[in-house]
Amino acid sequence: MVSWEQPVFQPILLRRTGAIIAGSLLVLTAVYAFQRPFREYPGVEYEHFPLPPDYKEPGEWTFARLMYPPVGRYYGGFEFNGSWREGGSNWTMDYPRSDRHISAALRRLTRVHARSVEQPVDLDTGDVYDWPWLYGVEVGHWDLTGEQAKAMREYLLRGGFFMCDDFHGAIEWDVFQASMKKVFPDRPIVDISNSDPIFHTLYDLEQRYQVPGALYLETGLTYEKGETGKVPHWRGIYDDYGRLIVVMCHNMDLGDSWEHAVNPQYPARFSDLGIRIGMNYIIYSMTH
């Protein structure tokens, strides 16, 4: 029997290792070269938000935000006549302040060097595969096309992870499901059990409570959209290997809890839990 230490095998092993490394570098270089450059869009709440001084520096992880067409032409009672691809639509709620706060939290609370700025992602462009984490806000207003749903499905089955948040009540749940059924017609949406690893990846979060949006500061209520918005739900979709690939924070607004983490009027207990849930979901997505 010939051992791996013998000279006859060393050149072959070295050549194979070198080829693998070179090939990997070529793939990584190609991916980096074709990633779309960072671009800001006008948001519903913010325009010309200050850029961090290190915004051009790459990171180990990037907060990718889903761009999507809205279900109607109206937002907050006002008619929206522009293109959702140019911002100012539902997908820009809390953007970019929320994104940058959670990225800064990831840097501070873990050893993951997150990029300081977000990446808006359009499913129609094909660059979603460059970003293993994807976040969608106000998905009670989205309306994915068939092609976008197909792209989302491929992205998730290839290892991507999608978190959605800030949708409330029965009507918005129905709107959300209409598009999610296009993505996965046969995969059930289930409540995530307290024992699931996603609640214990970084923080133990068996004891959770409803995280409200900034509307709480005006109403004093932790819920929105009437009776059907009162109960918070942590739900998800699993792949064939038991991995969560879609997670839903229904009847909650974690985006606001990140956005207002430095707002002294917004209760710290809501931001504390919202950020911890975000950390767990992010770390889970990179380790499962």
N, C-alpha and C positions, 0 to 999 in steps of 0.2 A: 504494500500500500504506500502510495506517495503522499507525504504531508504537504500542507499549504506552505510550509516554510522553505521547501526545497526550491532552488533557483529556477528550475524549469517552469514553475508556475508564476513566479514573481513578475516577470515582464508582462505576461498576459493580464494578471490582476491589476498591475499598475496602468496598463493601457486601457483596460475596461473602466477603472476608476476615473482615469483622466477623461475618458470619453463621456462618462456619465456627468462628471462635474462640468465639462465644457458644454455638453448639451443642456444641462440645467441652467447654466449661465446664459446661454443663447435664448432659452425660453423666457427666463426672467427679464432679460434685456428687451426681448420682443414685446412682452407684456407691458413693461414700463414705457417703451417707446410709443405704444399704441393707446395707452391710457389717455383719456381726454383731459386737457388741462383744467386746473381749478378755475371756476367761474362763479361769480355771485349773481343772484337774481333778486329783484325787488320782492319783498315779502308782504304779507297781509299786515303785519305789525311793525316791521323794521325795513328801512332802506338805508344804505350807506353805513352799515354797522361797522365799527372800527375793526380793522384787521389786526391779529396778533403780530408782533414783530417777527416771529419765526414761521409765518404761514407758508413760506416757500420750502420749508424743510420737510422731507418725507418722514413717515413714521412707520412703526410696525403694524399699526392698525388705524383705520380711518372710519369715521362715522359717515356712512353712505345714506343719503336721504332719497326716498322714492319720489319721483315726479310722476304724476298720473292725471288723466283727464277727469274733471268733476262730473258728477251725475247730472247736473243741471247748469244753467247759466246764471244762477243767483247765489250770492253769498251774503249772509247777514242782511237780507232785504234789499241789497243793491245788485243791479245787473252787472255781470262780468262779461265784457265783450272781447277781451284780449285772448291771446293764446296761452293756455296753461303752461306751455313750454317756455314762456317768457316770464314766469313768476306771477306773483299777485293772486294766486289761486289757493285752494284749500291745502295743497301739499306744502305750502310755505308757512303754515301756522307755527308760531314760536321760532321760526327760522330767521337768522342763524344762531341766535343767542343760546337757545336750548342745546343745540348740537355742540357748540364750543364749550359750554359749561360741563357737559357730560364727558367730553374729551379731556378737559382739564382734570376732572375728577378721576378719570382712569389713570392718568399720569401720576396723580398724587396718592391714590389709594392702592395702586398695584405697581409692578415693575414694567408694565407695558408702556412703551413709548408711543403714545397716540399722536397722530398728526393734529395740529392745533386747529385746523379748519376742516369743514365738512366737504362732502362730495355729492352734489345732486346727481341722480342717476335716472336716465330715461330708458325704459325697457326696450324701446324701439331702436336704440342705437347699437345694442349688442355689447356695451361695455359693462353691463351688470356683472359679468363673470370676473371682472377685475377686483370686485369688492365683496369679500365673503360675509360681510354684515350689511343688512339693509333694514332701514326703519321707515315706516309709513305712519303719518299722522292723519287724523280725521278721516279714517277709512270708511266712516259712515257716509262719506260723500264721494267715494271713488267710483269709477266706471271703467274698468279695464276692457280693452278690446280683446277679441279672440287671440290676436297675435301677441299682445302683451301678456295675456294669461299663459300662453304657451311658453313664452320666454321666462316668465316667473317660475313655471313648473320645472323647466329644464335647469334653471339656476338652482332651485332648491334640491332637486334630485341629484345634482352634481356636487352637493356639499354646502350650498349657501344656507343662510339663516335669515329669517324675516321676522322682525318684531313690529307689531302695530299697536296703536294707542290712541287715546283721546276720541272715543266714540261712545255714545251713551243711548240708553233706552232701546225699545223694541224696533222702532223704525230704522234707526241707524244700524242696528244689528242686521236687519233684513237687507239693507243696501250693501253692507259689507259682505254678507253671505252670497249675494247674487254674483259678485265678482270672484269671491274665493271658490265658489262652486265651478267656475270656469277653469280655475287653476287646478283644483283637485276634485273632480266630480264624485270620486268614490272614497276619498279618505275622510273619516269622521273628524269633527271638531269635538274635543273632549275637555273636561275640566282636568287641570293638572293637579295630581295628588300632592299633599304636603310632603310626602316622602321622596318625591322625585328629586334627582340630583341637581336640577336647575335651581332649586331653593336652598341648596347646601354647598354650592360650588365654592363660594368665597365667604358668604355670610349664611348663617342658619336663619331662615325666614319662614318658619312654620307659623309664627304669629304675625299675620299681616292685616292691614286695614285699608279702607278706601282712601285713595290719594286723589284729592280734588284739584281742579284747576283754579286759576286766579279768581274765577267768579265767586269763589268762597269768600273773598274779601268783601264782596258786595252783599251777598245773600246770607252768609253764615252757614250755608248748606254744603255738605260734602258731595252731593249728587246733583245731576242735571236730568232734564227730560222726564220729569214726573216719576210716578211710582215704579216704572220699569227701569229707571236709572239708579234705584236705591242700593241694589246689591252688587258689589264688585265681583268680577269674575276673572280668574287667571286661567285662560284656556289655551289649547294648543293642538297642533297636528303633528303626528309622529310619522317617521319613515318606516320602511320595512325592517330596519335594524333596531327599532326602539328609540331612535334619536329624535328629539324635538327639532323640527325644522321651521315651524311657524308658531309664534307665541302671540297671544292677544291679551291686552289689558283693557277689558270692556268695562264700562262705567267707571273709568278712571282717567286721569290726565297726568301721566308721568312726565310728559313733555313740559308742562307748566311747572312741575316740581323741580325740574332741572333748570328751566328758564329763570325761575324766581328764587333760586337757591341763595342768592345774595340780596334778596329783597327783605328788609327787616320786618315788613308787615305780613309776609307770608310765613305761616308757622313752620318752624324748623323741623318738627316731627314729620311733616309731609315730605319735605325735601330729603330728610334723612332716609326714609323708607324708599322713596322714589329712586334715589341714587343707588341705594343698596340693591334694589331689584335690577336696575340697569347694569350694575357691575356684575351681578350673578349671571344675567343673560348674556352679557358680552363674553365673560370668561368661559361660560358653558359653550358658547358657539365656537370658541377656539380650541376647546379640549374634548369635544364629543363629536 
